[in-house]
Amino acid sequence: MSNTDKNNVTHQDKPIDGSAVADYLRQNPDFFNQRSELLASIELAHNCGQATSLIERQTQVMRQKIQDYDIRMSDVLGTARRNDVQFEKTKRLVTELAAATHLNDITEALKQSFTAEFHSDAVQLVLFCDLKSQDNHANLSSTQSIDNKVDRAHIQALAAKNWAYCQTFSGPAMEQLFPSYKKLKSSAIVPLYLREKALGVLIIASNSADHYSDQLDTLFLNHVAAVASRCLGRM
């Protein structure tokens, strides 16, 4: 047997490696264009147990990808619409805050926006300074008016973080600030800072336990905090 024949036998007897075939097809994506007769004999196991042609299988895969893209696009568009609505509500609140000339005006703007537009059930603006006699809005208070030192310290500690966050509504200090505390289940805490000084805290509460949760994006609350703090600094 010649060397050529030996090589042919060796080559023919050597098992074909599936990875090598896959690599070859990746490097030659037009392989089946040149050998279209092979497509009719290729079969893939379908999830229902029946055999299907390669073209049918490719069509199914592409259809599934299109459906996945449609779902993702719907999610993106839905998020964009929600952001647009939230932006308009926030813009109206910022406009009202900018026009405020009194602490009562600031408090009313915050109360109306969060209860009427953002669907919270209670709002309280708590400042860390004494209030004047004309600062008498029902949703405005001061830690200086809280007799119990422990409760006062608890409210002031809410501003330990310089960003908005959510937590379960609880504690005797919170109960002092909200007459309807028995119904309230969750809250958003919005510390108010002017530069490095803590001015107070805006507490927004809801009767729903999941209205203010860790999943809430607090970006817009931090924006409101920045604007409200500048307005408070003018008072």
Secondary structure as GFF3:
##gff-version 3
##sequence-region A 1 235
A	DSSP	alpha_helix	3	13	.	.	.	ID=ss1
A	DSSP	alpha_helix	18	27	.	.	.	ID=ss2
A	DSSP	alpha_helix	31	34	.	.	.	ID=ss3
A	DSSP	three_ten_helix	36	41	.	.	.	ID=ss4
A	DSSP	beta_strand	43	45	.	.	.	ID=ss5
A	DSSP	beta_strand	51	53	.	.	.	ID=ss6
A	DSSP	alpha_helix	54	99	.	.	.	ID=ss7
A	DSSP	alpha_helix	103	112	.	.	.	ID=ss8
A	DSSP	pi_helix	113	117	.	.	.	ID=ss9
A	DSSP	beta_strand	122	127	.	.	.	ID=ss10
A	DSSP	beta_strand	140	142	.	.	.	ID=ss11
A	DSSP	three_ten_helix	143	145	.	.	.	ID=ss12
A	DSSP	alpha_helix	149	157	.	.	.	ID=ss13
A	DSSP	three_ten_helix	158	160	.	.	.	ID=ss14
A	DSSP	beta_strand	165	168	.	.	.	ID=ss15
A	DSSP	alpha_helix	172	177	.	.	.	ID=ss16
A	DSSP	three_ten_helix	181	183	.	.	.	ID=ss17
A	DSSP	beta_strand	186	194	.	.	.	ID=ss18
A	DSSP	beta_strand	197	206	.	.	.	ID=ss19
A	DSSP	alpha_helix	219	234	.	.	.	ID=ss20
###
